[in-house]
Amino acid sequence: MTTSKKTVRTCANGHSYRKSTDCPTCPICEQERQPATGFLSLLSAPARRALEHNGITSLEQLASYSEKEILKFHGMGPASMPKLRTALKEKGLSFKNE
Protein backbone atom coordinates (compact mmCIF):
# COMPACT_ATOMS: atom_id res chain seq x y z
CA MET A 1 0.00 0.00 0.00
CA THR A 2 1.39 3.39 -0.94
CA THR A 3 1.00 6.42 1.22
CA SER A 4 0.77 9.87 -0.21
CA LYS A 5 3.12 12.49 1.10
CA LYS A 6 1.29 15.51 2.41
CA THR A 7 2.92 18.90 2.42
CA VAL A 8 2.16 21.72 4.82
CA ARG A 9 0.76 24.79 3.11
CA THR A 10 -0.44 28.20 4.20
CA CYS A 11 -3.24 29.99 2.39
CA ALA A 12 -3.54 33.73 1.80
CA ASN A 13 -5.68 33.98 4.95
CA GLY A 14 -2.93 32.41 7.08
CA HIS A 15 -4.50 28.97 7.58
CA SER A 16 -2.02 26.08 7.75
CA TYR A 17 -3.18 22.79 6.25
CA ARG A 18 -1.78 19.61 4.73
CA LYS A 19 -2.42 18.49 1.14
CA SER A 20 -1.17 15.57 -0.91
CA THR A 21 -2.32 17.03 -4.25
CA ASP A 22 -1.58 20.19 -6.20
CA CYS A 23 -5.07 21.53 -5.49
CA PRO A 24 -4.63 25.09 -4.18
CA THR A 25 -7.95 25.16 -2.30
CA CYS A 26 -7.65 25.68 1.44
CA PRO A 27 -10.05 23.31 3.22
CA ILE A 28 -10.42 25.70 6.16
CA CYS A 29 -11.42 28.60 3.90
CA GLU A 30 -13.84 26.32 2.03
CA GLN A 31 -15.50 25.27 5.26
CA GLU A 32 -15.88 28.92 6.28
CA ARG A 33 -17.39 29.77 2.86
CA GLN A 34 -20.04 27.01 3.05
CA PRO A 35 -23.43 28.75 3.02
CA ALA A 36 -25.76 27.94 5.90
CA THR A 37 -28.92 28.23 3.83
CA GLY A 38 -30.09 28.20 0.23
CA PHE A 39 -29.61 25.72 -2.55
CA LEU A 40 -25.82 26.18 -2.62
CA SER A 41 -25.66 24.88 0.97
CA LEU A 42 -26.94 21.50 -0.28
CA LEU A 43 -23.99 20.94 -2.61
CA SER A 44 -20.47 19.65 -2.18
CA ALA A 45 -17.71 22.27 -2.30
CA PRO A 46 -16.61 21.37 -5.87
CA ALA A 47 -20.18 21.55 -7.19
CA ARG A 48 -20.80 24.84 -5.36
CA ARG A 49 -17.58 26.33 -6.74
CA ALA A 50 -18.51 25.15 -10.26
CA LEU A 51 -21.77 27.08 -10.13
CA GLU A 52 -20.23 30.15 -8.49
CA HIS A 53 -17.39 30.18 -11.02
CA ASN A 54 -20.01 30.31 -13.78
CA GLY A 55 -21.92 33.14 -12.09
CA ILE A 56 -24.81 31.02 -10.83
CA THR A 57 -25.78 32.11 -7.33
CA SER A 58 -29.59 32.03 -7.56
CA LEU A 59 -32.18 29.49 -8.63
CA GLU A 60 -33.42 31.91 -11.30
CA GLN A 61 -29.95 31.93 -12.85
CA LEU A 62 -29.74 28.13 -12.57
CA ALA A 63 -33.08 27.77 -14.40
CA SER A 64 -31.62 29.50 -17.46
CA TYR A 65 -29.33 26.47 -18.05
CA SER A 66 -30.09 22.95 -19.22
CA GLU A 67 -28.98 19.94 -17.20
CA LYS A 68 -26.45 19.07 -19.92
CA GLU A 69 -24.91 22.55 -19.70
CA ILE A 70 -24.62 22.32 -15.90
CA LEU A 71 -23.00 18.86 -16.07
CA LYS A 72 -20.31 20.24 -18.37
CA PHE A 73 -19.02 22.51 -15.58
CA HIS A 74 -15.78 21.29 -14.03
CA GLY A 75 -16.60 20.04 -10.54
CA MET A 76 -20.27 19.33 -11.21
CA GLY A 77 -21.30 15.69 -11.11
CA PRO A 78 -24.52 13.73 -11.55
CA ALA A 79 -24.96 13.29 -7.78
CA SER A 80 -25.74 17.01 -7.45
CA MET A 81 -28.48 17.05 -10.06
CA PRO A 82 -31.32 15.61 -7.90
CA LYS A 83 -30.62 18.26 -5.26
CA LEU A 84 -30.72 20.99 -7.88
CA ARG A 85 -33.91 19.63 -9.48
CA THR A 86 -35.63 19.55 -6.08
CA ALA A 87 -34.54 23.08 -5.20
CA LEU A 88 -35.81 24.37 -8.55
CA LYS A 89 -39.12 22.49 -8.22
CA GLU A 90 -39.74 23.94 -4.74
CA LYS A 91 -39.56 27.43 -6.30
CA GLY A 92 -41.76 26.46 -9.26
CA LEU A 93 -38.77 26.47 -11.62
CA SER A 94 -37.04 23.87 -13.78
CA PHE A 95 -33.98 23.49 -15.95
CA LYS A 96 -34.13 24.92 -19.46
CA ASN A 97 -35.22 22.39 -22.07
CA GLU A 98 -32.46 21.20 -24.41
N, CA, C and O atoms as a MOPAC input file, in Angstrom:
PM7 MOZYME 1SCF
protein

 N      0.84300 1    -1.16800 1     0.00000 1
 C      0.00000 1     0.00000 1     0.00000 1
 C      0.89700 1     1.24200 1     0.00000 1
 O      1.83600 1     1.34700 1     0.78900 1
 N      0.59200 1     2.16200 1    -0.88500 1
 C      1.38600 1     3.38700 1    -0.94100 1
 C      0.71500 1     4.47500 1    -0.12000 1
 O     -0.51100 1     4.55800 1    -0.03700 1
 N      1.53500 1     5.28400 1     0.46600 1
 C      1.00400 1     6.41700 1     1.22200 1
 C      1.39600 1     7.68500 1     0.49400 1
 O      2.50400 1     7.80700 1    -0.02800 1
 N      0.47500 1     8.61700 1     0.46700 1
 C      0.76900 1     9.87400 1    -0.20700 1
 C      1.45000 1    10.81200 1     0.77800 1
 O      1.13000 1    10.83900 1     1.96700 1
 N      2.37600 1    11.56400 1     0.26400 1
 C      3.11800 1    12.48600 1     1.10200 1
 C      2.38800 1    13.82800 1     1.11600 1
 O      2.19200 1    14.45300 1     0.07400 1
 N      2.00000 1    14.25000 1     2.28700 1
 C      1.29500 1    15.51400 1     2.41400 1
 C      2.29000 1    16.60900 1     2.75600 1
 O      3.21600 1    16.42200 1     3.54500 1
 N      2.06500 1    17.75400 1     2.13600 1
 C      2.92200 1    18.89900 1     2.42100 1
 C      2.11200 1    19.93900 1     3.19000 1
 O      0.90400 1    20.07700 1     2.99900 1
 N      2.80000 1    20.65800 1     4.05700 1
 C      2.15900 1    21.71800 1     4.82300 1
 C      2.11100 1    22.96300 1     3.95400 1
 O      3.10600 1    23.35200 1     3.34200 1
 N      0.94400 1    23.57700 1     3.90900 1
 C      0.75800 1    24.79000 1     3.11400 1
 C      0.09900 1    25.85300 1     3.97800 1
 O     -0.50400 1    25.55700 1     5.01000 1
 N      0.22700 1    27.07900 1     3.53800 1
 C     -0.43900 1    28.19800 1     4.20100 1
 C     -1.16800 1    28.99500 1     3.13800 1
 O     -0.57600 1    29.38000 1     2.12900 1
 N     -2.46100 1    29.24500 1     3.36100 1
 C     -3.24100 1    29.98800 1     2.38600 1
 C     -3.05500 1    31.49500 1     2.59600 1
 O     -2.38300 1    31.92200 1     3.53500 1
 N     -3.64900 1    32.27400 1     1.72600 1
 C     -3.54000 1    33.73300 1     1.80300 1
 C     -4.14700 1    34.29200 1     3.08900 1
 O     -3.79900 1    35.39300 1     3.51500 1
 N     -5.04700 1    33.53900 1     3.70000 1
 C     -5.67700 1    33.97700 1     4.95100 1
 C     -4.90500 1    33.52400 1     6.18600 1
 O     -5.31600 1    33.79200 1     7.31500 1
 N     -3.77900 1    32.83400 1     5.96500 1
 C     -2.92700 1    32.41200 1     7.07500 1
 C     -3.24900 1    31.05900 1     7.67400 1
 O     -2.66000 1    30.68600 1     8.68900 1
 N     -4.17100 1    30.30700 1     7.07500 1
 C     -4.50200 1    28.96800 1     7.57900 1
 C     -3.41300 1    27.98200 1     7.15500 1
 O     -2.99500 1    27.97900 1     5.99700 1
 N     -2.96100 1    27.15700 1     8.07500 1
 C     -2.02000 1    26.08300 1     7.74900 1
 C     -2.80700 1    24.79300 1     7.58000 1
 O     -3.68100 1    24.48100 1     8.38900 1
 N     -2.49500 1    24.04300 1     6.52800 1
 C     -3.17800 1    22.78800 1     6.24600 1
 C     -2.24400 1    21.87900 1     5.48600 1
 O     -1.23200 1    22.32600 1     4.94600 1
 N     -2.58200 1    20.60500 1     5.44200 1
 C     -1.77600 1    19.60900 1     4.72700 1
 C     -2.54000 1    19.12300 1     3.50600 1
 O     -3.74300 1    18.87300 1     3.57100 1
 N     -1.82600 1    18.99100 1     2.38800 1
 C     -2.42500 1    18.49200 1     1.14400 1
 C     -1.44800 1    17.54300 1     0.47200 1
 O     -0.23300 1    17.72800 1     0.53400 1
 N     -2.00600 1    16.52000 1    -0.17200 1
 C     -1.16900 1    15.57400 1    -0.91300 1
 C     -1.28100 1    15.80600 1    -2.41700 1
 O     -0.59100 1    15.15300 1    -3.20000 1
 N     -2.15000 1    16.73800 1    -2.82500 1
 C     -2.31900 1    17.02800 1    -4.24700 1
 C     -1.87900 1    18.46000 1    -4.53900 1
 O     -1.50700 1    19.20500 1    -3.63200 1
 N     -1.92800 1    18.82900 1    -5.80600 1
 C     -1.57500 1    20.18500 1    -6.20300 1
 C     -2.74300 1    21.16100 1    -6.07200 1
 O     -2.60000 1    22.34400 1    -6.38200 1
 N     -3.87700 1    20.68200 1    -5.62300 1
 C     -5.07000 1    21.52800 1    -5.49000 1
 C     -4.77200 1    22.69700 1    -4.54500 1
 O     -4.37300 1    22.47800 1    -3.40200 1
 N     -4.96100 1    23.93100 1    -5.01100 1
 C     -4.62800 1    25.08800 1    -4.18300 1
 C     -5.71300 1    25.48400 1    -3.18000 1
 O     -5.52500 1    26.43600 1    -2.42300 1
 N     -6.83200 1    24.78300 1    -3.15900 1
 C     -7.94700 1    25.16000 1    -2.30300 1
 C     -7.66600 1    24.84300 1    -0.84200 1
 O     -7.31300 1    23.71700 1    -0.49100 1
 N     -7.82800 1    25.84500 1    -0.00600 1
 C     -7.64900 1    25.68400 1     1.44000 1
 C     -8.92500 1    25.08400 1     2.02100 1
 O     -9.99400 1    25.67700 1     1.87600 1
 N     -8.84600 1    23.93000 1     2.67300 1
 C    -10.05000 1    23.30800 1     3.21900 1
 C    -10.67900 1    24.12500 1     4.34900 1
 O    -11.89200 1    24.05900 1     4.55100 1
 N     -9.89300 1    24.87600 1     5.07000 1
 C    -10.42400 1    25.69800 1     6.16000 1
 C    -11.23200 1    26.86200 1     5.58300 1
 O    -12.32300 1    27.16400 1     6.06700 1
 N    -10.69800 1    27.50900 1     4.55600 1
 C    -11.42400 1    28.60000 1     3.89600 1
 C    -12.71500 1    28.08300 1     3.26400 1
 O    -13.74900 1    28.74700 1     3.33300 1
 N    -12.65800 1    26.90600 1     2.65300 1
 C    -13.84400 1    26.31900 1     2.02800 1
 C    -14.92200 1    26.03800 1     3.05700 1
 O    -16.10400 1    26.26400 1     2.79900 1
 N    -14.52900 1    25.55200 1     4.20800 1
 C    -15.50100 1    25.26500 1     5.25700 1
 C    -16.14200 1    26.56200 1     5.75500 1
 O    -17.33800 1    26.59100 1     6.04700 1
 N    -15.35900 1    27.62500 1     5.85200 1
 C    -15.87900 1    28.91900 1     6.27900 1
 C    -16.81000 1    29.52800 1     5.23300 1
 O    -17.73700 1    30.26100 1     5.57900 1
 N    -16.56800 1    29.22900 1     3.95500 1
 C    -17.38600 1    29.76800 1     2.86500 1
 C    -18.69100 1    29.00500 1     2.64900 1
 O    -19.56800 1    29.48700 1     1.93100 1
 N    -18.83900 1    27.83200 1     3.25100 1
 C    -20.03700 1    27.00900 1     3.04600 1
 C    -21.26300 1    27.77900 1     3.51200 1
 O    -21.35200 1    28.13200 1     4.68800 1
 N    -22.21400 1    28.04800 1     2.61700 1
 C    -23.42800 1    28.75200 1     3.01700 1
 C    -24.24900 1    27.93300 1     4.00200 1
 O    -24.26900 1    26.70400 1     3.93800 1
 N    -24.92200 1    28.62100 1     4.90900 1
 C    -25.76100 1    27.93800 1     5.90000 1
 C    -27.14300 1    27.62600 1     5.34700 1
 O    -27.79100 1    26.67600 1     5.78700 1
 N    -27.59200 1    28.41800 1     4.39000 1
 C    -28.92400 1    28.23000 1     3.83000 1
 C    -28.87600 1    28.37100 1     2.31400 1
 O    -27.85400 1    28.75100 1     1.74400 1
 N    -29.98600 1    28.06100 1     1.68100 1
 C    -30.08600 1    28.19900 1     0.23400 1
 C    -29.64500 1    26.93800 1    -0.48500 1
 O    -29.09700 1    26.01300 1     0.11500 1
 N    -29.89800 1    26.92500 1    -1.78100 1
 C    -29.61100 1    25.71800 1    -2.55400 1
 C    -28.11900 1    25.42100 1    -2.63800 1
 O    -27.73700 1    24.25900 1    -2.77100 1
 N    -27.27300 1    26.43500 1    -2.56600 1
 C    -25.82300 1    26.18400 1    -2.62300 1
 C    -25.33700 1    25.44200 1    -1.37100 1
 O    -24.31500 1    24.75700 1    -1.41800 1
 N    -26.05900 1    25.57400 1    -0.26000 1
 C    -25.66200 1    24.88100 1     0.97000 1
 C    -25.86700 1    23.37000 1     0.87200 1
 O    -25.31400 1    22.61900 1     1.67600 1
 N    -26.65200 1    22.91900 1    -0.10300 1
 C    -26.94100 1    21.49700 1    -0.28200 1
 C    -25.84200 1    20.76300 1    -1.03400 1
 O    -25.78700 1    19.53300 1    -1.01900 1
 N    -24.96600 1    21.51800 1    -1.69200 1
 C    -23.99400 1    20.93700 1    -2.61300 1
 C    -22.62600 1    20.72900 1    -1.98100 1
 O    -22.27800 1    21.36100 1    -0.98300 1
 N    -21.86300 1    19.83200 1    -2.58200 1
 C    -20.47000 1    19.64800 1    -2.17900 1
 C    -19.68700 1    20.89400 1    -2.58400 1
 O    -20.14000 1    21.66900 1    -3.42600 1
 N    -18.52900 1    21.08400 1    -1.99300 1
 C    -17.71400 1    22.26600 1    -2.30500 1
 C    -17.35300 1    22.34700 1    -3.78700 1
 O    -17.46100 1    23.43100 1    -4.36000 1
 N    -16.92700 1    21.24900 1    -4.45000 1
 C    -16.60700 1    21.36500 1    -5.87100 1
 C    -17.80600 1    21.76200 1    -6.73000 1
 O    -17.67000 1    22.55300 1    -7.66300 1
 N    -18.97900 1    21.21400 1    -6.41500 1
 C    -20.17700 1    21.54800 1    -7.18600 1
 C    -20.57200 1    23.00500 1    -6.94000 1
 O    -20.94100 1    23.71700 1    -7.87400 1
 N    -20.49300 1    23.44500 1    -5.68600 1
 C    -20.80200 1    24.83600 1    -5.36300 1
 C    -19.85700 1    25.79000 1    -6.08700 1
 O    -20.29200 1    26.78700 1    -6.66300 1
 N    -18.57200 1    25.48100 1    -6.05500 1
 C    -17.58100 1    26.33200 1    -6.73800 1
 C    -17.82500 1    26.35200 1    -8.24100 1
 O    -17.63800 1    27.38600 1    -8.88200 1
 N    -18.24500 1    25.21500 1    -8.81500 1
 C    -18.51200 1    25.15300 1   -10.25600 1
 C    -19.61400 1    26.12900 1   -10.63200 1
 O    -19.50200 1    26.84900 1   -11.62400 1
 N    -20.67900 1    26.15300 1    -9.83700 1
 C    -21.77000 1    27.07800 1   -10.12900 1
 C    -21.33400 1    28.52500 1    -9.91200 1
 O    -21.59000 1    29.38900 1   -10.75100 1
 N    -20.68100 1    28.78300 1    -8.79000 1
 C    -20.23200 1    30.14700 1    -8.49400 1
 C    -19.26300 1    30.65800 1    -9.55700 1
 O    -19.33800 1    31.81600 1    -9.97000 1
 N    -18.36000 1    29.79500 1    -9.99400 1
 C    -17.38700 1    30.17900 1   -11.01900 1
 C    -18.08100 1    30.58800 1   -12.32200 1
 O    -17.56400 1    31.41200 1   -13.07700 1
 N    -19.24400 1    30.01100 1   -12.57200 1
 C    -20.00600 1    30.31500 1   -13.78000 1
 C    -21.09700 1    31.35800 1   -13.52400 1
 O    -21.99500 1    31.53400 1   -14.34700 1
 N    -21.01600 1    32.04300 1   -12.39000 1
 C    -21.92200 1    33.14400 1   -12.09300 1
 C    -23.31500 1    32.74500 1   -11.66200 1
 O    -24.23800 1    33.55800 1   -11.72000 1
 N    -23.48500 1    31.50400 1   -11.22900 1
 C    -24.80700 1    31.02000 1   -10.82600 1
 C    -24.88200 1    31.03200 1    -9.30300 1
 O    -24.28500 1    30.19300 1    -8.62800 1
 N    -25.62600 1    31.99800 1    -8.77800 1
 C    -25.77900 1    32.10900 1    -7.33200 1
 C    -27.24800 1    32.14000 1    -6.91300 1
 O    -27.55100 1    32.24100 1    -5.72400 1
 N    -28.15700 1    32.05400 1    -7.87800 1
 C    -29.58700 1    32.02700 1    -7.55800 1
 C    -30.27200 1    30.93300 1    -8.38200 1
 O    -29.76000 1    30.49400 1    -9.41200 1
 N    -31.42500 1    30.51400 1    -7.90800 1
 C    -32.18000 1    29.49300 1    -8.63300 1
 C    -32.68300 1    30.01800 1    -9.97400 1
 O    -32.80300 1    29.25900 1   -10.93500 1
 N    -32.97600 1    31.31100 1   -10.03800 1
 C    -33.42100 1    31.90700 1   -11.29600 1
 C    -32.31400 1    31.81400 1   -12.34900 1
 O    -32.58000 1    31.52700 1   -13.51600 1
 N    -31.08300 1    32.05700 1   -11.92700 1
 C    -29.94500 1    31.93000 1   -12.85000 1
 C    -29.75600 1    30.47300 1   -13.25500 1
 O    -29.49300 1    30.18100 1   -14.42200 1
 N    -29.88800 1    29.56200 1   -12.30100 1
 C    -29.74000 1    28.13300 1   -12.57300 1
 C    -30.77200 1    27.66800 1   -13.59500 1
 O    -30.45900 1    26.85200 1   -14.46200 1
 N    -31.99600 1    28.17600 1   -13.50000 1
 C    -33.08200 1    27.76600 1   -14.39600 1
 C    -32.84000 1    28.17600 1   -15.84300 1
 O    -33.51400 1    27.67400 1   -16.74200 1
 N    -31.89800 1    29.07200 1   -16.08600 1
 C    -31.61500 1    29.49600 1   -17.45900 1
 C    -30.65100 1    28.54500 1   -18.17400 1
 O    -30.28500 1    28.77800 1   -19.32600 1
 N    -30.24100 1    27.46900 1   -17.48400 1
 C    -29.33100 1    26.47100 1   -18.05400 1
 C    -30.04800 1    25.13200 1   -18.18200 1
 O    -30.99200 1    24.84600 1   -17.44500 1
 N    -29.59100 1    24.32600 1   -19.11700 1
 C    -30.08500 1    22.95500 1   -19.21900 1
 C    -29.24300 1    22.06100 1   -18.31000 1
 O    -28.15700 1    22.45100 1   -17.88200 1
 N    -29.74100 1    20.87800 1   -18.02000 1
 C    -28.97900 1    19.93700 1   -17.20000 1
 C    -27.65600 1    19.58200 1   -17.87500 1
 O    -26.62700 1    19.46900 1   -17.20900 1
 N    -27.68300 1    19.40900 1   -19.18600 1
 C    -26.44700 1    19.07400 1   -19.91500 1
 C    -25.40800 1    20.16700 1   -19.76600 1
 O    -24.22300 1    19.88300 1   -19.59000 1
 N    -25.84700 1    21.42600 1   -19.83600 1
 C    -24.91300 1    22.54800 1   -19.69600 1
 C    -24.29300 1    22.56900 1   -18.29800 1
 O    -23.09400 1    22.80700 1   -18.15200 1
 N    -25.10600 1    22.32100 1   -17.27800 1
 C    -24.61600 1    22.31700 1   -15.89600 1
 C    -23.60800 1    21.18600 1   -15.69500 1
 O    -22.57700 1    21.38000 1   -15.05300 1
 N    -23.90300 1    20.01500 1   -16.23900 1
 C    -23.00500 1    18.86300 1   -16.06500 1
 C    -21.66100 1    19.04700 1   -16.76600 1
 O    -20.70600 1    18.33300 1   -16.45900 1
 N    -21.57200 1    19.97800 1   -17.68700 1
 C    -20.30900 1    20.24300 1   -18.36900 1
 C    -19.35200 1    21.06800 1   -17.49800 1
 O    -18.15600 1    21.12700 1   -17.78300 1
 N    -19.86600 1    21.70100 1   -16.44700 1
 C    -19.01700 1    22.51500 1   -15.58000 1
 C    -18.04900 1    21.62800 1   -14.81300 1
 O    -18.43900 1    20.59800 1   -14.26300 1
 N    -16.79800 1    22.03100 1   -14.78100 1
 C    -15.78300 1    21.29200 1   -14.02700 1
 C    -16.14700 1    21.32000 1   -12.54200 1
 O    -16.31700 1    22.38800 1   -11.95400 1
 N    -16.26200 1    20.15000 1   -11.95300 1
 C    -16.60400 1    20.04300 1   -10.53900 1
 C    -18.04700 1    19.63400 1   -10.29500 1
 O    -18.41900 1    19.27600 1    -9.17800 1
 N    -18.85200 1    19.68900 1   -11.34000 1
 C    -20.26600 1    19.33000 1   -11.21000 1
 C    -20.45300 1    17.88500 1   -11.63400 1
 O    -20.03500 1    17.49700 1   -12.72500 1
 N    -21.07100 1    17.09100 1   -10.78700 1
 C    -21.30000 1    15.69400 1   -11.11200 1
 C    -22.77000 1    15.33200 1   -11.05300 1
 O    -23.58600 1    16.13100 1   -10.59500 1
 N    -23.11600 1    14.15100 1   -11.50500 1
 C    -24.52000 1    13.72900 1   -11.55300 1
 C    -25.16200 1    13.61500 1   -10.17200 1
 O    -26.38500 1    13.70600 1   -10.06500 1
 N    -24.38800 1    13.42200 1    -9.12700 1
 C    -24.96200 1    13.29200 1    -7.78100 1
 C    -25.59800 1    14.59400 1    -7.30500 1
 O    -26.46900 1    14.56900 1    -6.43600 1
 N    -25.18100 1    15.72000 1    -7.85400 1
 C    -25.74200 1    17.01500 1    -7.45100 1
 C    -27.05100 1    17.33800 1    -8.15300 1
 O    -27.81500 1    18.17900 1    -7.67900 1
 N    -27.31500 1    16.69500 1    -9.25700 1
 C    -28.48100 1    17.04900 1   -10.06000 1
 C    -29.82300 1    16.84700 1    -9.33900 1
 O    -30.68300 1    17.72100 1    -9.44600 1
 N    -30.04700 1    15.74600 1    -8.61300 1
 C    -31.32400 1    15.60800 1    -7.90500 1
 C    -31.55200 1    16.73800 1    -6.88900 1
 O    -32.67800 1    17.20700 1    -6.72600 1
 N    -30.50700 1    17.16200 1    -6.22200 1
 C    -30.62200 1    18.25800 1    -5.25600 1
 C    -31.00900 1    19.55200 1    -5.96500 1
 O    -31.83400 1    20.31900 1    -5.46900 1
 N    -30.41100 1    19.78700 1    -7.12100 1
 C    -30.72300 1    20.99300 1    -7.87900 1
 C    -32.14200 1    20.94800 1    -8.43900 1
 O    -32.85800 1    21.94800 1    -8.40100 1
 N    -32.54900 1    19.78700 1    -8.95900 1
 C    -33.91500 1    19.63300 1    -9.48100 1
 C    -34.95200 1    19.91100 1    -8.38900 1
 O    -35.94200 1    20.60500 1    -8.61900 1
 N    -34.70800 1    19.35900 1    -7.20100 1
 C    -35.62900 1    19.54600 1    -6.08100 1
 C    -35.70100 1    21.01100 1    -5.67500 1
 O    -36.78900 1    21.54200 1    -5.45500 1
 N    -34.56000 1    21.65900 1    -5.57500 1
 C    -34.53500 1    23.07600 1    -5.19600 1
 C    -35.29100 1    23.92400 1    -6.21800 1
 O    -36.04300 1    24.82400 1    -5.84400 1
 N    -35.09600 1    23.64200 1    -7.49800 1
 C    -35.80900 1    24.37000 1    -8.54500 1
 C    -37.31700 1    24.11800 1    -8.44200 1
 O    -38.11200 1    25.05500 1    -8.51600 1
 N    -37.70100 1    22.86500 1    -8.27400 1
 C    -39.11500 1    22.48900 1    -8.21600 1
 C    -39.82000 1    23.18100 1    -7.04800 1
 O    -40.96600 1    23.61000 1    -7.18200 1
 N    -39.14400 1    23.29000 1    -5.90800 1
 C    -39.73600 1    23.94400 1    -4.73600 1
 C    -40.03400 1    25.41900 1    -5.00000 1
 O    -40.90200 1    26.00100 1    -4.34900 1
 N    -39.33000 1    26.01900 1    -5.93900 1
 C    -39.56100 1    27.42600 1    -6.29700 1
 C    -40.42300 1    27.56100 1    -7.55500 1
 O    -40.62100 1    28.66600 1    -8.06200 1
 N    -40.93300 1    26.43100 1    -8.05500 1
 C    -41.76000 1    26.46100 1    -9.25600 1
 C    -40.94800 1    26.66500 1   -10.52800 1
 O    -41.47100 1    27.13900 1   -11.53600 1
 N    -39.67600 1    26.30900 1   -10.47600 1
 C    -38.77400 1    26.46600 1   -11.62400 1
 C    -38.30500 1    25.10100 1   -12.10600 1
 O    -38.53800 1    24.08600 1   -11.44900 1
 N    -37.64200 1    25.08500 1   -13.25500 1
 C    -37.03900 1    23.86800 1   -13.77600 1
 C    -35.87500 1    24.24500 1   -14.68500 1
 O    -35.71900 1    25.40200 1   -15.07700 1
 N    -35.06800 1    23.24900 1   -15.00800 1
 C    -33.97700 1    23.48500 1   -15.94700 1
 C    -34.53500 1    23.83000 1   -17.31300 1
 O    -35.64200 1    23.42200 1   -17.66500 1
 N    -33.77000 1    24.57800 1   -18.07500 1
 C    -34.13200 1    24.92100 1   -19.45600 1
 C    -34.18400 1    23.64400 1   -20.26600 1
 O    -33.36000 1    22.75100 1   -20.06900 1
 N    -35.14100 1    23.54400 1   -21.17600 1
 C    -35.21900 1    22.38600 1   -22.07300 1
 C    -34.08000 1    22.45300 1   -23.06900 1
 O    -33.65000 1    23.53400 1   -23.47100 1
 N    -33.59900 1    21.29100 1   -23.46100 1
 C    -32.46500 1    21.19800 1   -24.40800 1
 C    -32.77500 1    21.88500 1   -25.69700 1
 O    -31.94100 1    21.90600 1   -26.60200 1

